[in-house]
Amino acid sequence: MQTDARQLSPEAQREKRRIALRMWEQGYVQKDIAEAVAVHARTIAEWIKQARSKGVEAAIEGGRRGRKTGDSRSLTPEQELMIQHLMVDKMPVSHAIIN
């Protein structure tokens, strides 16, 4: 049965990758590796792809998931700072934020 590896601690995730990549180096097929570490075979394929391109240690370490801080922001840093100053320096009523 597959588990949602995102719910595991980072160390447990690294251990799954370490075991999987060791099995791959020993010649096991992806399907058997996936069953052994309880992840999808496509996940194993991604780990192997990463190991081939960046090295086994980089694949074991994994990477940061999700958006990077600041991605998809609507305001520039200067605009954010201006709004922060407005919020701190004045009462919300004076900016018509609240009635």
JONORCOR-V509380 format. One record per helix or strand. SS is the DSSP state (H for helix, E for strand). FROM is the first residue (numbers start at 1). TO is the last residue. If there is no record, write none. Layout:
[[SS:FROM:TO] [SS:FROM:TO]]
This chain:
[[H:5:7] [H:10:25] [H:30:37] [H:41:54] [H:56:61] [H:77:89] [H:92:95]]
